[in-house]
């Protein structure tokens, strides 16, 4: 693999977020990497792609800054850089939940991946919550997890008020890289849950350290890959193509620029609808030309990477 993709966050107070962002963006542009970095007075949240040398230079740079010395990074090798450009900007919140006074230091216990796996293996009495949006959990999730039907992270506080989760239950929660759990675990503790646990490093860290056991499907990621494998022993799609109804877990955006809906679509379905989600969109004068080869390129790369084992299992399902 020629490139490396990193995912990271760090809660650390920044006195002047605008000045911090300006200096940070200048370094990133000089380095020549691509991705998205969001900065607030709470800290930093980012995902970047570049060569391993460039990524190491960035890690060293961030860790050289006061308050960010112990920043943790999730790393993934990839054949291309899955970002079209560099975005580095200031946000009010690193991850928006729209609830004031949530200090990550007051959050739940950071459960290491091996501890998480042990709890699931022993079938302990717990409630597990997928702290991601519905289109993320739709294509992959841990066995037995509650998957809230919400479209935005800031919808979770209302969902929690209506979920009727017993407060004497052991709570396990997870998200992609861990940052959403940092705030949601604080919210749960403030509302009366005591035994709150969050998967340290999220799904991506668990996949790397524990092989993704008990995870079904793929993990949605916010870059051009859209989904990445977690458990190589369980790669079968758990979602279905919205066009054909057949098992699928590849996402595309509707080719109608006025719609642009993100939806699960197989290659067969995409060819039938020319990349659109409906007949109405297919007939739109604002439809982009559909490029099937590039639309499914990320899917093909990891499909080929895992090789014959997955292909043989897929053939057995046909």
C-alpha positions in Angstrom: 0.0 0.0 0.0 1.4 3.3 -1.1 -0.5 5.7 1.2 -1.6 5.9 4.8 -4.9 7.3 6.1 -5.0 8.5 9.7 -8.0 9.3 12.0 -7.5 11.2 15.2 -8.9 13.5 17.8 -7.7 15.2 21.0 -9.7 17.2 23.5 -7.3 19.9 24.7 -8.2 23.6 25.3 -7.2 26.0 22.5 -7.2 29.7 23.5 -7.3 31.1 20.0 -8.9 28.5 17.6 -8.6 30.8 14.6 -4.9 31.4 15.0 -4.3 27.7 15.7 -6.3 26.8 12.6 -4.3 29.3 10.4 -1.0 27.9 11.5 -2.2 24.3 11.2 -3.5 24.8 7.7 -0.3 26.4 6.6 1.7 23.4 7.8 -0.7 20.9 6.1 -0.6 22.8 2.8 3.2 22.8 2.9 3.2 19.1 3.7 0.9 18.5 0.7 -1.6 16.1 2.3 -5.4 16.0 1.9 -8.3 15.4 4.2 -10.4 17.2 6.8 -9.3 18.8 10.0 -11.8 20.6 12.4 -10.5 22.8 15.2 -12.4 24.4 18.1 -11.6 25.7 21.5 -12.2 22.1 22.6 -9.3 20.7 20.6 -8.9 19.0 17.2 -10.6 16.3 15.2 -9.2 15.1 11.8 -8.7 12.5 9.2 -5.8 12.9 6.6 -4.2 10.9 3.8 -0.7 11.0 2.4 2.5 8.9 2.2 3.7 7.2 5.4 6.5 9.8 5.6 4.1 12.7 5.3 1.8 11.2 7.9 4.7 10.6 10.3 5.8 14.2 9.9 2.3 15.4 10.7 2.0 13.1 13.8 5.4 14.5 15.0 4.2 18.1 14.4 0.9 17.7 16.2 2.5 15.9 19.2 5.0 18.8 19.4 2.2 21.2 20.3 1.4 21.9 23.9 -1.6 19.8 25.0 -1.4 17.4 22.1 1.7 15.4 23.1 -0.2 12.1 23.7 -2.6 12.3 20.7 -3.6 8.8 19.5 -3.9 8.0 15.8 -5.7 5.2 14.0 -3.8 4.2 10.8 -4.9 2.4 7.7 -2.9 1.6 4.6 -4.5 2.4 1.3 -3.6 2.4 -2.4 -4.8 6.0 -3.0 -5.5 9.1 -1.0 -9.3 8.9 -0.4 -9.8 12.7 -0.2 -10.2 15.2 -3.1 -8.8 18.2 -1.3 -7.6 19.6 2.1 -10.1 21.2 4.4 -9.0 22.8 7.7 -11.5 25.0 9.5 -12.8 26.2 12.8 -16.0 24.7 14.2 -18.0 25.6 17.3 -17.8 21.9 18.5 -15.4 19.2 17.4 -18.4 16.9 17.1 -21.8 18.6 17.4 -24.2 17.4 20.0 -25.5 20.8 21.0 -25.4 20.2 24.7 -23.4 22.6 26.9 -21.1 21.5 29.7 -20.0 18.0 28.5 -16.5 17.6 29.7 -14.9 14.4 28.3 -13.0 14.0 31.5 -16.4 13.2 33.1 -17.1 10.4 30.6 -17.3 6.6 30.9 -14.7 4.0 31.3 -12.5 3.6 28.2 -12.8 -0.1 27.6 -9.8 -1.6 25.8 -10.6 -3.7 22.7 -9.6 -7.0 24.5 -11.9 -6.1 27.4 -14.8 -5.3 25.0 -14.3 -8.7 23.3 -14.2 -10.5 26.6 -17.5 -8.9 27.7 -19.2 -10.0 24.5 -17.6 -13.5 24.7 -18.9 -14.0 28.3 -22.3 -12.7 27.4 -22.4 -10.4 30.3 -25.6 -8.5 31.1 -25.3 -5.2 29.3 -27.0 -2.8 26.9 -24.9 -1.9 23.8 -25.5 1.4 21.9 -24.3 2.2 18.4 -23.5 5.9 18.7 -23.6 6.6 15.0 -26.1 7.7 12.4 -28.6 5.3 10.9 -26.9 5.1 7.5 -23.7 4.1 9.3 -25.1 1.3 11.4 -27.2 0.2 8.4 -24.1 -1.4 6.7 -22.3 -2.7 9.8 -22.7 -3.0 13.6 -21.8 -5.2 16.6 -24.0 -8.1 17.3 -26.9 -7.2 19.6 -26.3 -3.5 19.5 -29.2 -1.0 19.7 -29.0 1.1 16.5 -30.8 4.4 17.0 -32.8 5.6 14.0 -31.3 9.1 13.9 -29.6 11.0 11.0 -27.4 13.3 13.1 -25.3 13.1 16.2 -27.2 16.0 17.7 -30.4 13.9 17.6 -29.0 11.5 20.2 -30.0 13.5 23.3 -33.6 13.4 22.4 -33.3 9.7 21.4 -31.8 9.0 24.9 -34.7 10.7 26.6 -37.1 8.5 24.7 -35.2 5.2 24.7 -36.2 3.9 28.1 -32.9 2.3 28.9 -32.8 1.0 32.5 -30.4 3.0 34.6 -29.1 0.0 36.5 -27.9 -1.6 33.3 -24.2 -1.9 32.3 -23.9 0.3 29.2 -21.5 -0.3 26.4 -21.2 2.2 23.6 -19.1 2.5 20.4 -18.6 4.7 17.3 -16.2 4.8 14.4 -13.1 6.2 16.1 -14.3 7.1 19.6 -15.0 10.8 19.6 -18.8 10.7 19.7 -18.7 8.4 22.7 -16.5 10.9 24.5 -19.5 13.3 24.7 -22.4 10.8 24.7 -20.9 8.9 27.7 -20.8 12.2 29.6 -24.4 12.9 28.8 -25.5 9.4 30.0 -23.6 9.8 33.2 -25.1 13.2 33.8 -28.6 11.7 33.2 -28.1 9.0 35.8 -26.4 6.0 34.3 -23.4 4.9 36.4 -21.8 1.9 34.7 -21.0 3.6 31.3 -18.3 2.1 29.1 -17.0 3.3 25.7 -14.9 1.3 23.2 -11.5 2.9 23.3 -10.4 3.9 19.8 -13.8 2.8 18.4 -14.5 0.3 15.7 -11.4 1.0 13.7 -9.1 0.3 16.7 -11.1 -2.8 17.6 -10.7 -4.1 14.1 -6.9 -3.7 14.2 -6.4 -5.1 17.7 -9.1 -7.9 17.9 -9.8 -8.7 14.3 -13.3 -7.4 14.4 -14.9 -10.4 16.1 -18.6 -10.0 16.8 -18.9 -7.2 14.2 -21.2 -7.8 11.2 -20.9 -6.0 7.9 -18.6 -3.0 7.2 -17.7 0.2 8.9 -18.8 3.4 7.2 -16.1 6.1 7.0 -16.3 9.7 6.0 -14.0 9.7 3.0 -14.0 8.4 -0.6 -13.8 4.8 0.6 -17.2 5.1 2.3 -17.0 1.6 3.8 -14.1 -0.4 5.0 -13.9 -4.1 6.3 -13.8 -4.8 10.0 -14.1 -8.6 10.5 -12.4 -10.4 7.6 -14.3 -13.6 8.7 -17.6 -11.9 8.3 -17.6 -9.7 5.2 -21.0 -10.6 3.8 -23.3 -7.5 3.3 -26.0 -7.0 5.9 -27.8 -4.2 4.0 -29.7 -4.4 0.7 -29.5 -2.5 -2.5 -32.3 0.0 -2.7 -32.7 -0.7 -6.4 -32.5 -4.5 -6.7 -33.2 -5.6 -3.1 -30.2 -7.8 -3.2 -27.5 -7.9 -0.4 -25.1 -4.9 -0.8 -23.1 -2.5 1.3 -21.6 -0.1 -1.2 -22.8 3.5 -0.9 -23.1 5.9 -3.8 -24.6 9.4 -4.1 -27.6 9.8 -6.5 -26.4 11.1 -9.9 -29.1 13.7 -9.9 -27.3 16.8 -8.6 -30.6 18.2 -7.1 -31.0 15.0 -5.0 -27.5 13.7 -4.3 -29.0 11.2 -1.8 -26.5 8.8 -0.3 -27.9 5.3 -0.6 -26.9 1.6 -0.6 -26.6 0.4 -4.2 -25.1 -2.6 -5.9 -23.2 -2.3 -9.2 -26.2 -4.0 -10.9 -28.6 -1.5 -9.4 -26.4 1.4 -10.3 -26.2 0.3 -14.0 -30.0 -0.1 -14.1 -30.6 3.3 -12.7 -27.6 5.1 -14.2 -26.4 5.9 -10.7 -29.8 7.4 -9.6 -32.0 6.5 -6.6 -35.3 6.7 -8.5 -36.9 6.9 -11.9 -37.6 10.5 -11.3 -34.0 11.3 -10.7 -33.0 9.2 -13.6 -35.1 11.5 -15.9 -33.7 14.7 -14.4 -32.0 17.2 -16.6 -29.5 17.7 -13.7 -28.2 14.1 -13.8 -24.4 13.6 -13.8 -22.9 11.1 -16.2 -22.5 7.9 -14.3 -19.0 6.4 -14.1 -19.5 2.9 -12.8 -15.8 2.1 -12.8 -14.9 4.9 -10.4 -18.1 4.8 -8.4 -17.2 1.3 -7.1 -13.4 1.5 -7.2 -13.0 1.7 -3.4 -15.3 -1.4 -3.0 -13.3 -3.4 -5.5 -10.0 -2.6 -3.9 -10.8 -4.0 -0.5 -12.8 -6.9 -2.1 -9.7 -7.9 -4.1 -7.4 -7.3 -1.1 -9.1 -9.9 1.0 -8.9 -12.3 -1.9 -10.3 -15.8 -2.5 -11.7 -16.5 1.0 -14.4 -13.9 0.7 -15.0 -14.6 -3.0 -15.6 -18.3 -2.2 -18.0 -17.4 0.6 -19.9 -15.1 -1.7 -20.2 -17.7 -4.4 -21.6 -20.1 -1.8 -24.4 -17.6 -1.1 -25.5 -17.3 -4.7 
